Amino acid sequence: MQTLTVDLGERAYPIHIGPGLLDRADLVLPHLKQKRVVIVSNTTVAPLYLARLRQSLADAGVAAEAVILPDGEAYKNWETLNLIFDALLSQRAERKTTLIALGGGVIGDLTGFAAACYQRGMPFIQVPTTLLAQVDSSVGGKTGINHPLGKNMIGAFHQPQLVLADTDTLNTLPDRELSAGLAEVIKYGLIRDLPFLEWLEANMEQLVARDTDALTYAIRRSCENKAEVVAADERESGQRALLNLGHTFGHAIEAGMGYGNWLHGEGVSAGTMLAADLSLRLGNLSRADVERIAALFRRAGLPVLAPDLGEAAYMEHMGVDKKVEGGRIRFVLFRKLGEAYVAALNDAAEDAALRATLTEAVARG
């Protein structure tokens, strides 16, 4: 097991990474305010891992009830959130009861948002079971749900007490889900960690083949990057926005194609290629740089061509984005490989570059 810390002063919390952690109730106990938890999972993950986690907690004297939700991005909405509230109320959960999110990013976001809201705030723990959740969404306290007009536009910042990333759970992850997680791993190298990007280029085949040592290293390095950014900018007033590389375009793809038809990581991959194309048009990247990014995404099994939603649809969906400021869409773009920045396109030439990206690059998809 390896342990990192998200340094938020009195609200600091550990990230434990390694095999067999579902059986380690001793890691959970110090973070409980009472020996009672409610585990939130879904119809895919619960049959695989719920009984094991409940038994581990029961052996430690912790009463564990469960809420099982439908699986998929399409269910990350108010109706599903209310299923959690229904269960908490019917089970008479208290403010000191701890919610445990057992699943991927959707479960983590829903559970965290429910914890932020129920009785105006209750503790929760992240037990991510997908690569994407282990390297990104479980860390940092962003919680929320989707709206038909925009992804993750309704939510709260609510930090977990603990992140328990059991790498054994990746053994049952479908190949497509593994690839989707690799998009977020690659992101860290692209925005702030060039040596990690170079390591990924040298080791991508091992990651796709689920080599344990390679995956563990990639998860740790990703979490180190995420923890540093969150500690410096918890509420995304500055550098944390860089973690949204590819997300403005990617969220438009997810919404435009219908939630769940493109996985989040697939949208991020194609969206990052659009950001790279726009960075090329603005003179920040070379064509070789763009091809280098595309080659890595391809090796990870990810799409590099965005769907042709039409320019108007992209602009409409991107206009409902958390980075919009003063009515201007802001994008995470490249200064160079390993360094990104947040840009609002403020003149006619920059707007023309965006339109060219949307008409020419997207049309290839």
C-alpha positions in Angstrom: 0.0 0.0 0.0 1.1 3.5 -0.8 -0.3 6.6 1.0 -0.5 10.2 -0.1 -2.1 13.2 1.7 -4.3 15.9 0.3 -3.0 18.8 2.4 -6.0 20.9 3.3 -5.0 21.8 6.9 -7.5 20.5 9.4 -9.5 18.9 6.5 -6.5 17.0 5.2 -7.2 13.4 4.2 -5.2 10.3 3.0 -5.3 8.5 -0.3 -4.4 4.9 0.1 -3.5 3.0 -3.1 -2.9 -0.7 -3.3 -4.3 -4.2 -3.6 -6.7 -5.8 -1.1 -7.8 -2.5 0.5 -11.5 -3.5 0.5 -10.6 -5.9 3.4 -8.8 -3.1 5.4 -11.5 -1.8 7.7 -8.7 -0.7 10.0 -8.0 2.1 7.4 -11.7 3.2 7.6 -12.3 3.1 11.3 -10.3 6.2 12.2 -12.4 8.3 9.8 -15.8 7.3 11.2 -17.7 9.5 13.7 -19.9 6.6 14.6 -19.8 2.9 13.8 -22.5 3.1 11.2 -22.2 3.7 7.5 -24.4 3.7 4.4 -22.7 2.3 1.3 -23.9 3.7 -2.1 -23.1 1.5 -5.1 -24.7 0.5 -8.4 -26.1 -2.6 -10.1 -22.7 -3.4 -11.7 -20.3 -2.9 -8.9 -22.4 -4.0 -5.9 -22.5 -7.7 -7.0 -18.8 -7.7 -7.3 -17.6 -5.9 -4.2 -20.4 -4.8 -1.8 -20.5 -8.1 0.2 -16.7 -8.0 0.7 -16.7 -4.4 1.9 -19.7 -5.0 4.2 -18.1 -8.1 5.7 -14.9 -6.3 6.4 -16.7 -3.5 8.2 -19.0 -5.9 10.1 -15.9 -7.8 11.3 -14.8 -4.4 12.7 -18.1 -3.8 14.4 -19.5 -1.3 11.9 -23.1 -1.5 10.8 -23.3 -1.1 7.1 -26.5 -0.6 5.1 -26.6 -0.1 1.4 -28.3 1.8 -1.4 -28.0 0.3 -4.9 -28.5 2.7 -7.8 -28.8 2.1 -11.6 -25.5 2.2 -13.4 -24.5 4.8 -15.9 -23.9 8.5 -16.7 -27.6 8.8 -17.8 -28.6 8.3 -14.1 -26.4 11.1 -12.7 -29.5 13.3 -12.1 -32.0 14.6 -9.5 -34.1 11.5 -9.6 -31.2 9.2 -8.7 -29.9 11.6 -6.1 -33.3 11.4 -4.4 -33.1 7.7 -4.1 -30.1 8.3 -1.8 -32.1 10.8 0.2 -35.1 8.4 0.4 -32.8 5.7 1.8 -31.1 8.0 4.3 -34.4 9.2 5.6 -36.1 5.8 5.7 -33.0 4.4 7.5 -33.0 7.4 9.9 -29.4 8.2 9.1 -27.8 10.8 11.3 -25.5 13.7 10.6 -22.6 11.6 12.0 -23.4 8.6 9.8 -20.8 8.2 7.1 -21.7 7.6 3.4 -19.3 5.4 1.5 -19.2 5.7 -2.3 -18.3 2.3 -3.8 -18.1 2.6 -7.6 -16.9 4.9 -10.3 -17.1 8.6 -10.9 -20.9 8.7 -11.2 -21.3 7.0 -7.8 -18.7 9.2 -6.3 -20.2 12.4 -7.5 -23.7 11.4 -6.5 -22.7 10.2 -3.1 -20.6 13.2 -2.4 -23.3 15.6 -3.4 -25.8 13.7 -1.2 -23.4 13.9 1.7 -23.0 17.7 1.2 -26.7 18.2 1.3 -28.2 15.7 3.8 -28.7 17.5 7.1 -26.5 20.2 5.6 -23.5 18.0 5.6 -22.4 14.5 6.6 -19.0 12.8 6.2 -18.3 10.5 3.2 -15.6 8.2 2.0 -14.5 7.5 -1.6 -13.9 3.8 -2.5 -13.3 4.2 -6.3 -13.5 1.1 -8.4 -12.6 2.5 -11.9 -9.3 3.9 -13.1 -10.9 7.3 -13.9 -12.3 7.6 -10.4 -9.0 6.5 -8.8 -6.9 9.0 -10.6 -9.3 11.9 -10.8 -12.9 12.2 -9.6 -12.5 10.6 -6.2 -9.9 13.2 -5.2 -10.6 16.9 -4.6 -14.1 17.2 -3.3 -16.0 18.0 -6.5 -19.5 16.5 -6.3 -22.6 17.0 -8.4 -25.1 15.9 -11.0 -25.8 16.6 -14.6 -28.6 18.7 -16.1 -29.9 18.2 -19.6 -28.4 21.6 -20.5 -25.0 21.0 -18.9 -22.7 18.5 -17.3 -21.8 18.9 -13.6 -23.5 22.3 -13.4 -25.3 21.5 -10.1 -23.2 20.4 -7.2 -21.0 21.3 -4.2 -17.4 21.2 -3.0 -17.4 18.6 -0.3 -14.1 16.8 0.6 -14.1 13.2 1.5 -12.6 11.9 4.8 -10.6 9.2 3.0 -9.9 7.8 -0.5 -9.4 4.0 -0.6 -8.2 3.0 -4.1 -8.1 -0.8 -4.2 -6.2 -1.6 -7.4 -7.6 -5.2 -7.4 -11.0 -3.7 -8.5 -9.4 -2.8 -11.9 -9.3 -6.5 -12.7 -13.0 -6.5 -13.5 -13.0 -3.2 -15.3 -14.0 -3.5 -19.0 -11.3 -2.5 -21.5 -13.3 0.5 -22.7 -13.6 1.8 -19.1 -9.8 1.3 -18.5 -9.1 3.3 -21.7 -11.4 6.1 -20.5 -9.5 6.3 -17.3 -6.2 6.6 -19.1 -7.5 9.8 -20.7 -7.4 11.5 -17.3 -4.0 10.0 -16.6 -2.5 11.4 -19.8 -4.1 14.8 -18.9 -1.7 15.2 -16.0 1.3 14.8 -18.2 0.0 17.2 -20.8 -0.8 20.1 -18.4 2.0 20.0 -15.8 4.2 16.9 -15.8 6.3 16.4 -18.9 8.4 13.7 -17.4 5.3 11.7 -16.6 4.1 12.3 -20.2 7.3 10.8 -21.4 6.9 7.9 -19.0 3.4 7.2 -20.3 4.8 7.2 -23.9 7.3 4.6 -22.8 4.8 2.4 -20.9 1.4 2.7 -22.5 1.3 -0.9 -23.7 2.0 -2.1 -20.1 -0.9 0.1 -18.8 -3.3 -1.2 -21.4 -2.2 -4.8 -20.6 -3.0 -4.0 -16.9 0.5 -4.5 -15.6 0.1 -4.1 -11.8 3.3 -2.1 -11.2 2.7 0.2 -14.2 -0.9 0.9 -13.1 0.1 1.5 -9.5 2.7 4.0 -10.5 0.3 5.8 -12.9 -2.3 6.0 -10.2 0.1 7.3 -7.6 1.7 9.9 -10.0 -1.8 11.1 -11.1 -3.0 11.4 -7.5 0.2 13.3 -6.5 -0.5 15.8 -9.3 -4.2 16.1 -8.3 -3.4 16.5 -4.6 -0.9 19.2 -5.2 -3.3 21.2 -7.4 -6.2 20.8 -5.0 -4.1 21.8 -2.0 -3.1 25.0 -3.8 -6.6 25.8 -5.2 -9.4 23.9 -3.6 -12.3 25.8 -5.2 -10.9 26.2 -8.7 -10.2 30.0 -8.5 -6.9 29.6 -10.3 -4.7 26.7 -11.4 -7.2 23.9 -10.6 -9.1 24.9 -13.7 -6.2 23.5 -15.7 -7.4 20.0 -14.7 -10.3 20.7 -17.1 -8.1 20.2 -20.2 -10.3 18.9 -23.0 -13.4 19.1 -20.7 -15.1 22.1 -22.2 -15.2 20.4 -25.6 -15.6 17.0 -24.0 -18.6 17.9 -21.9 -20.2 19.3 -25.1 -19.6 16.0 -26.8 -21.1 14.0 -23.9 -24.2 16.2 -23.8 -24.6 16.4 -27.5 -24.3 12.7 -28.0 -26.6 11.9 -25.0 -25.1 11.1 -21.6 -23.6 7.7 -21.5 -23.1 7.2 -25.3 -19.6 8.6 -25.0 -17.8 7.8 -21.8 -16.3 10.8 -20.0 -12.7 9.8 -20.8 -13.6 9.4 -24.4 -15.1 12.9 -24.5 -11.9 14.2 -22.7 -9.7 12.5 -25.3 -11.5 13.9 -28.3 -11.9 17.3 -26.5 -8.2 17.4 -25.8 -7.5 16.9 -29.5 -9.8 19.9 -30.2 -7.9 21.9 -27.6 -4.6 20.9 -29.3 -5.9 21.8 -32.7 -7.0 25.3 -31.4 -3.6 25.7 -29.7 -1.9 24.9 -33.0 -4.0 27.5 -34.8 -3.0 30.0 -32.1 0.7 29.3 -32.7 1.4 27.5 -29.4 1.9 23.9 -30.6 3.5 22.4 -33.7 1.8 19.9 -36.0 4.3 17.3 -34.6 3.1 18.1 -31.0 -0.5 17.5 -32.0 0.4 14.2 -33.7 2.4 13.2 -30.6 -0.7 13.7 -28.4 -2.9 11.9 -30.9 -0.5 8.9 -31.1 -0.6 8.5 -27.3 -4.4 8.6 -27.1 -4.6 6.0 -29.9 -2.3 3.7 -28.1 -4.5 4.0 -25.1 -7.5 2.9 -27.2 -9.1 6.4 -27.1 -10.8 8.4 -29.9 -8.9 11.3 -31.4 -11.7 12.6 -33.7 -14.7 14.5 -32.3 -18.2 13.8 -33.5 -19.6 16.3 -35.9 -22.4 17.8 -33.7 -22.3 21.0 -35.8 -20.7 24.3 -34.9 -23.9 25.7 -33.4 -24.4 22.8 -31.1 -20.9 22.9 -29.8 -21.2 26.6 -29.1 -24.5 26.1 -27.4 -23.3 23.3 -25.1 -20.0 25.0 -24.3 -21.9 28.2 -23.4 -23.2 26.3 -20.4 -19.8 25.6 -18.7 -18.4 26.3 -15.3 -15.5 28.2 -16.9 -17.7 30.7 -18.6 -16.9 34.2 -17.2 -18.4 37.5 -18.2 -20.3 35.6 -20.9 -17.0 34.4 -22.5 -16.3 30.7 -23.0 -12.9 30.0 -21.5 -10.7 27.0 -22.6 -7.8 25.2 -21.2 -5.1 25.4 -24.0 -1.5 24.5 -24.4 1.4 26.9 -24.1 3.6 23.8 -24.9 3.5 20.2 -24.0 3.6 19.9 -20.3 2.2 23.4 -19.7 -1.3 24.7 -20.0 -3.2 27.9 -19.4 -6.8 29.1 -19.3 -7.8 31.3 -22.2 -10.7 33.5 -23.0 -10.8 34.2 -26.7 -11.0 37.9 -26.9 -10.4 39.0 -30.4 -11.6 38.3 -33.9 -8.6 36.3 -34.9 -8.9 34.0 -31.8 -12.7 33.5 -32.5 -11.9 32.7 -36.1 -9.4 30.0 -34.9 -12.1 28.5 -32.7 -14.6 28.4 -35.5 -12.0 26.8 -37.8 -11.4 24.1 -35.2 -15.1 23.4 -34.9 -15.7 23.4 -38.7 -12.6 21.7 -40.0 -11.3 19.4 -37.2 -14.8 18.3 -36.2 -15.9 17.7 -39.7 -13.2 15.0 -39.9 -15.1 13.1 -37.3 
